[in-house]
Amino acid sequence: MSESSSAFNRAPIKPIVAIAALESLDIRVGTIQKVEEVTRSEKLLKLTVSFGDHTRSILAGIRKERENPREIEGRQALFVVNLEPRKMAGEISEGMLFDIGYADGVRPVLATPEKPVPDGTRAG
């Protein structure tokens, strides 16, 4: 993954969508409480995430992106919480981590709030 902005090729903007498409996503802030390896996958990590009134297991393909994946424990990030549960490598994922950069070949970083907010706070 490249971190150089001079070699960065920006993707074209996707087609216009109705605001309702965005409003159908439930994006919330959660605190990553625990990071565990998924034994049947070289890419996936299992995140235990607090959303204030409940916790969820969310699988994220970020295992190879960090020297120490546990460094994100205790950090807040954005998650999509209203996706259908999905089984991957024998585990169930109850949402999706938002990250920045992966789709563009840039070393991914977490999409995080500017300052701490209560877990479960909605984005948008």
C-alpha positions in Angstrom: 0.0 0.0 0.0 1.4 3.4 -0.9 1.4 6.4 1.4 2.7 8.8 -1.2 0.1 11.4 -2.3 2.1 12.1 -5.5 1.4 8.6 -6.8 -2.2 8.6 -5.7 -4.7 8.1 -8.5 -8.1 9.4 -7.4 -11.0 7.2 -8.4 -13.8 8.9 -10.3 -16.8 9.9 -8.2 -19.5 7.3 -8.1 -23.0 7.9 -9.7 -25.4 10.2 -7.9 -27.8 8.5 -5.5 -30.9 9.7 -3.7 -30.4 10.9 -0.1 -32.6 8.0 1.0 -29.8 5.6 0.1 -27.5 7.3 2.6 -30.2 7.6 5.2 -30.8 3.9 5.1 -27.4 3.2 6.5 -27.0 3.3 10.3 -23.5 4.4 10.9 -22.5 4.7 14.6 -19.5 5.3 16.8 -18.2 2.3 18.7 -15.2 1.7 21.0 -13.1 -1.3 20.0 -12.7 -3.2 23.3 -10.9 -6.3 22.1 -9.0 -7.4 18.9 -8.6 -11.1 18.2 -7.1 -13.1 15.4 -9.6 -15.3 13.3 -7.8 -18.6 13.2 -9.3 -19.7 9.8 -8.2 -16.4 8.1 -5.0 -14.6 7.3 -6.8 -11.3 6.7 -9.6 -11.1 9.3 -9.6 -9.8 12.8 -12.5 -10.1 15.2 -13.3 -6.8 16.9 -15.5 -6.7 20.0 -17.1 -3.3 19.8 -19.1 -1.4 22.4 -22.1 0.7 21.2 -23.0 1.8 24.7 -26.1 -0.3 25.3 -24.7 -3.5 23.7 -21.5 -5.0 22.1 -21.1 -6.7 18.8 -18.5 -8.9 17.1 -17.4 -7.3 13.8 -14.9 -8.9 11.5 -12.6 -6.6 9.6 -10.0 -7.5 7.0 -7.2 -5.5 8.6 -4.9 -8.1 10.0 -2.0 -7.5 7.6 -2.4 -3.7 7.7 -0.9 -3.2 11.1 2.3 -4.4 12.8 0.4 -4.6 16.1 -3.4 -5.0 15.5 -4.1 -4.6 19.2 -3.0 -1.0 19.0 -6.6 -0.1 18.0 -8.1 -1.5 21.3 -9.7 1.4 23.2 -10.1 3.5 20.1 -13.4 4.8 18.7 -14.3 4.3 15.1 -17.3 4.4 12.7 -19.2 1.2 12.0 -22.2 0.3 9.8 -24.5 -1.5 12.2 -27.6 -2.3 10.2 -26.1 -4.8 7.7 -27.3 -8.4 7.6 -25.0 -10.6 9.7 -22.4 -12.3 7.5 -20.5 -15.5 8.1 -16.8 -15.3 7.3 -14.2 -17.9 8.1 -16.6 -19.6 10.5 -17.4 -16.5 12.4 -20.4 -14.1 12.3 -19.9 -10.4 11.6 -22.6 -8.1 13.0 -21.5 -4.9 11.1 -18.8 -3.3 9.1 -15.8 -1.2 10.1 -15.4 2.0 8.1 -11.8 2.6 7.2 -10.2 5.1 5.0 -7.8 4.3 2.2 -8.1 0.6 1.4 -10.2 0.9 -1.8 -7.6 3.3 -3.1 -4.5 1.3 -2.3 -3.5 3.6 0.6 -2.5 2.1 3.9 -5.9 2.1 5.7 -6.6 4.2 8.8 -9.7 4.2 11.1 -12.5 6.7 10.4 -12.6 8.2 13.9 -14.5 11.1 15.6 -12.5 14.3 16.2 -12.9 13.9 19.9 -14.6 11.2 22.1 -18.4 11.0 21.9 -20.7 8.5 23.6 -20.6 5.0 22.1 -23.7 4.5 19.8 -23.7 8.1 18.6 -24.9 8.2 15.0 -23.0 9.7 12.0 -24.8 11.7 9.4 
